[in-house]
Amino acid sequence: MARRALPDRPSFQGLSAMLDVFRVRQYFGALTTARDVAREIREDATFLGQLRRATVKLPFDSPPRPLENPLRPRRATRLPLARTRLGIVASGGSGAMASLIGVVQACQELGLGPQVMSFASGAALFGFPMAAGKSPAEVAHFVLSLDPTDWVDVNWRGLAGILPARGRGFAGVVKGDKLEATYARFLGDMTLGELAIPAYAPVWNIEHNRLEYIGPRTHPRLKVARAIRMSVSLPLFLEPVSWRGGSWCDGAIVDIFPVHPILDLEPRCEAVLGVNCFYPPEFAGEDAGGWQRRAWSVLDIGDQVVTAQHIEIARSNVRRLRAEVESVMMIDPVPYELVRRAGLYAQFIDRSGWPDFIRSGHRTALDALKKEFRLARANRTVKRSA
């Protein structure tokens, strides 16, 4: 007996795509980002002015005043830890990661210049030049003397063509050519394989949804200036970078605290100094208690949904560091609230807070390293007396 053909099922493809759990995360992200930008504009009237000056220089604009370099020559004090192989792992965090300059300065003052560094996103702006052999003072002078228009080139053609082309090919408001050229003038044609200090950053491939870590052992021929641009090419903000037949972006959207290069690509360190300016201390989640009582409370849920996976990967990386490295010090030199939400873009454009970030990185790193020295000395005393 012939089987009766089943009736065609109604197509739920469109509805299925809309309700996909990963798309729900994207919807929350779009909603919370729109809310945050609107809040930033409403609460900080200077934000729009900073954005305009960074993108369009008008005849009546006065030239930007050079910012004070907060680093001063100091006599080096070598600790008994000086023979320790030290690594630095730094989160992303836009301009707040200028604090990394102060961190490296503190290490050098104590005779603990890092032997390897791994950092994400905005930290590449400051970390790669120091890894290239520039002193913290030189990098501070370089970044503090820049005009925002030296590294912000708006993709006007892409913006104008969004509607006519229905968004085809558009992936960033800022092109990134100026940023790369500015760093190329500072660093020349140096490649990652020529770095004085091995340094790595995560980058993400759009076409294959894949993460890679660029550095001397993985891509030694990649120019440092191009690596910096790739590391900060945050989707929708900076255009992806064409490289090896693909489109590459800031890998911090996946790995905000990249420990893999420190643990797996280079000789092991006895100590690691972790720098976090992107999430609460120890990568704790934000407290959303009482969300039910707030207006538009679903957006508070959205904040948690968007960051849940991201922050858990960071916590796992910290746990792995502590399981595999003898001494792990975590510092939080800049309050994460300054780069939270729209603050991430504001701190990229406005450099006025960078000198204070550098000072804070220097102070908190000195405190953490000296504390570790005291603990190490106490432990050695106990062992000798045992």
C-alpha positions, -999 to 999 in steps of 0.1 A, spaced: 0 0 0 14 33 -11 23 58 17 3 89 16 25 119 10 28 142 40 17 178 34 44 204 31 54 219 64 50 256 67 83 274 65 95 289 97 129 298 84 125 335 90 111 331 125 138 305 133 165 330 124 150 357 144 147 335 175 182 319 172 198 322 207 230 338 192 210 363 173 191 372 205 225 381 220 231 403 190 198 420 194 205 428 230 239 441 220 224 465 194 198 477 219 222 483 248 248 500 225 222 524 211 210 532 246 246 537 258 256 560 230 224 581 235 232 583 272 268 593 266 256 621 243 230 633 268 252 631 299 285 644 284 281 674 261 318 673 253 316 639 237 301 652 204 326 680 203 355 655 208 340 633 181 337 662 157 373 675 163 386 640 158 369 636 124 367 671 109 392 699 116 377 733 111 396 765 104 388 781 137 399 750 157 429 758 179 457 732 176 456 706 204 477 713 234 505 687 239 498 666 270 523 664 298 545 633 297 541 620 333 571 597 332 603 610 348 637 594 349 641 574 380 670 555 395 665 518 390 661 497 421 669 460 414 649 435 435 660 400 443 632 390 418 653 405 390 662 371 376 626 361 375 612 356 340 583 380 340 554 381 316 527 407 312 491 399 301 469 429 295 432 432 287 417 455 261 403 488 272 408 515 245 428 546 258 427 533 294 454 509 283 479 538 282 483 525 318 504 497 303 531 523 296 534 530 334 533 493 341 563 485 319 581 516 333 576 502 369 589 468 358 620 483 343 627 504 374 627 473 395 650 454 371 621 432 360 617 442 324 592 418 309 605 390 288 572 384 270 539 403 266 504 394 254 476 420 252 443 426 235 427 454 215 436 489 227 466 477 247 483 470 213 486 508 207 510 510 237 524 474 241 537 468 206 558 499 204 575 490 238 580 455 226 596 470 195 623 485 217 609 520 224 612 531 260 580 538 280 590 575 280 593 575 242 559 557 237 543 582 262 557 611 243 545 597 210 509 589 219 505 621 240 517 643 212 493 630 186 463 648 173 431 626 171 430 633 133 464 615 131 446 582 135 409 588 129 400 587 92 363 585 88 349 562 61 328 589 45 323 570 12 312 539 30 288 558 52 273 577 22 268 544 4 251 525 32 216 530 19 222 529 -19 243 498 -15 220 484 12 251 481 35 269 458 11 306 456 22 303 482 50 320 471 82 335 502 99 330 539 105 368 545 106 391 532 79 423 528 99 447 538 72 459 568 91 464 549 123 486 523 105 506 551 87 512 570 119 526 540 137 547 531 106 564 565 108 572 558 145 583 522 141 594 520 105 591 486 87 598 465 117 581 431 117 569 410 146 598 387 141 622 416 149 606 426 182 630 432 211 604 416 234 581 388 221 546 402 220 513 388 209 477 399 203 445 380 192 429 388 159 397 374 145 389 363 109 354 372 96 351 347 68 359 316 89 350 329 124 385 319 136 409 334 162 446 336 157 474 351 179 498 373 159 534 375 172 570 365 164 564 327 166 532 327 146 535 355 120 571 369 121 569 387 87 538 408 96 547 444 101 542 458 136 522 488 123 498 465 105 496 443 136 485 473 157 459 482 132 445 447 131 445 444 169 422 475 173 399 470 143 367 466 164 339 456 141 316 485 130 340 510 145 372 503 125 372 486 91 385 450 90 421 446 77 427 426 45 454 400 52 462 366 38 431 366 16 407 373 45 393 401 66 407 404 101 394 423 132 401 429 169 403 394 185 393 409 219 357 403 209 365 367 217 395 367 241 398 399 262 426 385 284 449 364 261 470 341 282 476 314 255 508 330 240 523 334 275 516 298 284 519 279 251 540 298 226 569 311 246 592 297 274 573 296 306 574 325 331 579 323 368 557 353 373 529 371 354 516 405 359 480 408 347 465 442 338 427 445 336 410 478 326 379 463 309 359 444 335 355 446 373 385 434 394 392 396 389 368 397 360 338 396 383 304 402 367 286 434 372 259 435 398 225 438 382 206 433 414 172 450 414 169 450 377 132 440 380 123 474 395 140 495 369 124 510 338 133 491 307 147 464 328 151 440 299 181 461 288 198 453 321 193 417 313 207 424 279 240 437 294 244 405 313 235 383 282 260 401 259 290 398 283 283 364 299 304 343 276 331 369 271 338 374 308 337 337 316 365 331 291 385 358 309 379 342 342 389 308 329 422 323 316 430 338 350 423 304 366 447 288 341 474 313 348 472 307 385 473 269 380 503 270 357 524 300 369 541 302 403 533 339 409 503 358 394 497 394 403 465 411 390 461 449 390 433 472 379 449 506 373 419 523 356 383 519 367 366 498 341 336 522 342 356 547 322 356 524 291 323 507 298 298 510 269 303 542 249 332 551 270 353 527 250 350 550 220 353 582 240 386 571 255 400 562 220 393 597 208 399 619 239 435 616 252 431 640 281 429 612 307 459 593 294 486 609 315 466 599 346 462 564 333 500 561 328 506 574 364 481 549 378 496 520 358 531 529 372 518 532 408 497 500 409 524 479 392 551 492 417 528 483 446 520 448 433 556 440 425 570 452 458 543 433 476 553 402 457 589 408 466 581 410 503 562 378 501 590 360 482 615 372 508 593 361 537 589 326 521 627 323 516 632 332 552 607 305 564 624 279 542 658 287 555 646 284 591 627 252 585 
